[in-house]
Amino acid sequence: MQPRWILSQFYRDSANRLVPVVADYGGNYLVPTNPAADSGSALVLINIDSHQIDAAKQDPRLVVCPLVFDPSPAPAAVISAYASMGAVSGMSMGALLATLAAAEPVFGVQYL
């Protein structure tokens, strides 16, 4: 299991609680802003293994983000969801999380 950031849509469970879809794929999740985008999506930090990541990549309600130290750009859906908090196109996940942590310190958490 490894902690990964995933942009997730949400649903209401039987107790009417708002739950990220990605919670069905891993465990011990953290949602700094719930939800962030008008679409009802938010970044979720979750403990997940490689098989669960592969399954999550097949779910259209989820966007699996690059690792924090991967220099590739964060997905466009993530940038769009967090543009109001300073996200700009071309940011790596590390740069994005540092920007978001300035507004919401929980984005600085990297381990659950």
SERO-4910 file (N, C-alpha, C, O; in steps of 0.05 Angstrom, whole numbers):
BEGIN
 pado doro    nc1    nc2    nc3   cac1   cac2   cac3    cc1    cc2    cc3    oc1    oc2    oc3
  Met    A     17    -24      0      0      0      0     18     25      0     38     26     14
  Gln    A      9     44    -16     24     69    -17      3     92    -17    -19     89    -27
  Pro    A     11    115     -6     -7    138     -7     -7    150    -35     15    156    -46
  Arg    A    -30    155    -47    -32    168    -73    -54    188    -73    -75    185    -60
  Trp    A    -50    210    -88    -71    230    -92    -87    222   -116    -76    216   -137
  Ile    A   -114    222   -113   -132    215   -134   -155    236   -134   -167    241   -113
  Leu    A   -161    247   -157   -185    264   -160   -209    246   -161   -211    229   -179
  Ser    A   -227    249   -143   -250    231   -140   -277    246   -140   -279    268   -128
  Gln    A   -296    235   -153   -324    244   -149   -334    232   -123   -320    216   -111
  Phe    A   -357    241   -114   -369    232    -89   -396    220    -92   -410    225   -113
  Tyr    A   -405    205    -72   -433    195    -72   -442    196    -43   -426    198    -24
  Arg    A   -468    193    -39   -479    192    -12   -484    163     -5   -496    148    -20
  Asp    A   -474    155     19   -478    127     28   -505    124     41   -521    143     42
  Ser    A   -511    101     52   -537     95     63   -543    113     88   -566    116     95
  Ala    A   -522    124    101   -526    142    123   -526    171    114   -525    189    131
  Asn    A   -527    175     88   -528    202     76   -502    217     80   -502    242     79
  Arg    A   -479    203     84   -453    216     86   -441    218     58   -444    200     42
  Leu    A   -427    240     53   -413    244     28   -387    228     29   -370    232     46
  Val    A   -384    209     10   -361    191     10   -347    192    -18   -361    192    -38
  Pro    A   -320    194    -19   -307    194    -45   -309    166    -58   -306    145    -44
  Val    A   -313    166    -84   -315    140    -99   -289    124    -94   -291    100    -92
  Val    A   -266    137    -93   -241    123    -90   -239    107    -64   -222     89    -61
  Ala    A   -256    114    -44   -256     98    -19   -262     69    -24   -255     52     -8
  Asp    A   -276     63    -46   -282     35    -53   -258     20    -63   -259     -4    -67
  Tyr    A   -236     34    -68   -212     22    -80   -189     19    -61   -170      4    -66
  Gly    A   -189     33    -38   -167     32    -19   -177     37      9   -200     32     15
  Gly    A   -159     47     26   -167     51     54   -153     75     65   -134     86     54
  Asn    A   -162     83     89   -150    106    104   -147    130     86   -124    139     81
  Tyr    A   -169    142     78   -167    165     61   -170    191     76   -179    192     99
  Leu    A   -160    213     63   -161    240     74   -170    259     51   -160    257     29
  Val    A   -190    276     57   -201    295     38   -197    323     49   -213    331     66
  Pro    A   -177    338     39   -173    365     49   -195    384     43   -202    401     60
  Thr    A   -208    383     20   -230    400     12   -252    381      1   -246    365    -16
  Asn    A   -276    384     11   -296    364      5   -322    376     -3   -336    387     14
  Pro    A   -331    374    -28   -314    371    -52   -304    399    -61   -313    419    -52
  Ala    A   -285    398    -80   -272    423    -88   -285    435   -113   -289    459   -115
  Ala    A   -291    418   -132   -300    428   -158   -330    428   -161   -344    415   -146
  Asp    A   -340    444   -179   -369    445   -185   -379    417   -192   -403    411   -188
  Ser    A   -362    401   -204   -370    374   -212   -374    355   -188   -383    333   -191
  Gly    A   -366    365   -164   -369    348   -140   -344    331   -136   -346    311   -121
  Ser    A   -322    338   -148   -297    323   -145   -278    337   -126   -280    361   -121
  Ala    A   -259    322   -114   -239    333    -97   -215    314    -97   -218    290   -102
  Leu    A   -191    325    -91   -168    308    -88   -170    293    -62   -178    304    -41
  Val    A   -164    267    -63   -165    249    -40   -138    236    -37   -127    225    -57
  Leu    A   -126    236    -13   -102    221     -8   -111    194      4   -124    194     24
  Ile    A   -103    172     -9   -113    146      0    -90    126     -1    -73    127    -19
  Asn    A    -90    107     17    -72     84     16    -83     64     -4   -106     55     -2
  Ile    A    -67     57    -24    -77     41    -46    -53     24    -57    -30     33    -56
  Asp    A    -59      0    -67    -37    -16    -78    -38    -16   -108    -57     -4   -120
  Ser    A    -19    -28   -121    -17    -26   -151    -41    -38   -165    -50    -28   -186
  His    A    -53    -60   -155    -76    -72   -167   -100    -53   -165   -116    -51   -183
  Gln    A   -103    -41   -142   -125    -22   -137   -122      3   -155   -141     14   -164
  Ile    A    -97     12   -159    -92     35   -177   -100     28   -205   -113     44   -219
  Asp    A    -93      3   -214   -101     -5   -241   -131     -5   -244   -141      3   -265
  Ala    A   -145    -15   -224   -174    -15   -224   -186     14   -224   -204     20   -239
  Ala    A   -174     31   -208   -183     59   -206   -180     73   -232   -196     90   -239
  Lys    A   -159     67   -247   -154     80   -273   -176     73   -293   -180     88   -312
  Gln    A   -190     51   -288   -212     43   -306   -238     57   -300   -257     56   -315
  Asp    A   -240     70   -277   -265     83   -267   -266    111   -277   -249    127   -270
  Pro    A   -286    119   -294   -287    146   -305   -293    167   -284   -291    191   -290
  Arg    A   -300    160   -259   -305    179   -238   -280    187   -223   -281    204   -205
  Leu    A   -257    175   -231   -232    179   -217   -210    188   -237   -210    181   -260
  Val    A   -191    204   -226   -167    212   -241   -143    206   -223   -139    219   -203
  Val    A   -128    185   -230   -104    178   -214    -82    198   -221    -75    201   -245
  Cys    A    -71    211   -201    -51    231   -205    -23    219   -205    -18    198   -194
  Pro    A     -4    233   -218     24    224   -217     34    225   -188     23    239   -171
  Leu    A     55    211   -183     68    212   -156     77    240   -151     82    256   -169
  Val    A     80    247   -125     87    274   -117    114    283   -129    117    306   -136
  Phe    A    133    265   -131    159    272   -141    163    268   -171    185    272   -181
  Asp    A    141    261   -185    142    258   -214    140    286   -226    122    301   -219
  Pro    A    159    293   -243    159    320   -254    138    325   -276    134    347   -285
  Ser    A    124    304   -285    103    307   -306     80    325   -295     75    325   -271
  Pro    A     66    338   -313     45    356   -304     21    341   -292     15    318   -299
  Ala    A      9    355   -273    -16    344   -261    -37    343   -282    -37    359   -301
  Pro    A    -56    324   -280    -77    321   -300    -94    347   -302    -98    362   -283
  Ala    A   -103    352   -326   -119    376   -332   -144    378   -314   -151    400   -306
  Ala    A   -157    356   -308   -180    356   -291   -174    366   -263   -190    380   -251
  Val    A   -150    359   -253   -142    368   -227   -136    398   -227   -144    413   -209
  Ile    A   -122    407   -248   -116    436   -250   -142    452   -252   -145    472   -239
  Ser    A   -161    442   -268   -187    456   -270   -202    457   -244   -213    477   -236
  Ala    A   -202    434   -229   -216    433   -203   -204    452   -183   -219    462   -166
  Tyr    A   -178    458   -184   -165    474   -164   -155    500   -174   -138    513   -162
  Ala    A   -164    509   -198   -155    535   -209   -160    558   -190   -144    577   -188
  Ser    A   -183    557   -176   -190    579   -158   -171    580   -134   -170    601   -120
  Met    A   -155    559   -129   -136    559   -107   -107    562   -117    -88    559   -102
  Gly    A   -104    570   -142    -78    576   -153    -66    555   -171    -43    559   -180
  Ala    A    -80    534   -177    -69    514   -196    -67    525   -224    -86    538   -234
  Val    A    -45    520   -237    -41    529   -265    -31    506   -281    -17    488   -271
  Ser    A    -38    506   -307    -30    485   -325      1    482   -325     16    501   -325
  Gly    A     10    457   -326     38    451   -327     51    445   -300     74    436   -299
  Met    A     36    450   -279     47    445   -252     50    415   -247     33    399   -256
  Ser    A     72    407   -234     74    379   -225     57    376   -201     47    395   -189
  Met    A     52    351   -193     36    346   -169     49    358   -144     35    369   -127
  Gly    A     76    357   -142     90    369   -120     85    399   -118     79    410    -97
  Ala    A     88    412   -141     83    441   -142     54    448   -136     48    467   -122
  Leu    A     36    432   -147      8    436   -142      1    434   -112    -12    451   -101
  Leu    A     11    412   -100      5    408    -72     17    430    -54      5    438    -34
  Ala    A     41    439    -62     53    462    -47     36    487    -49     33    501    -29
  Thr    A     25    492    -72      8    515    -76    -18    512    -60    -27    531    -47
  Leu    A    -30    488    -62    -55    483    -47    -51    484    -17    -68    492     -2
  Ala    A    -27    475     -7    -21    475     21    -19    503     33    -23    507     57
  Ala    A    -14    523     16    -13    550     25    -41    559     34    -44    576     52
  Ala    A    -62    549     21    -89    556     27   -101    536     47   -118    544     64
  Glu    A    -94    511     45   -105    489     63    -81    471     70    -74    454     55
  Pro    A    -70    474     95    -47    460    103    -49    429    101    -28    416     99
  Val    A    -73    418    101    -75    389     99    -64    378     73    -57    355     71
  Phe    A    -63    395     52    -51    386     27    -21    380     30    -10    367     12
  Gly    A     -9    389     51     19    383     56     24    355     68     46    346     69
  Val    A      2    341     76      5    314     87     11    295     64     -2    296     43
  Gln    A     31    278     67     38    259     46     36    230     55     39    212     39
  Tyr    A     31    226     81     29    198     91      6    196    109      0    214    125
  Leu    A     -8    174    107    -31    168    124    -24    150    147    -41    144    163
***
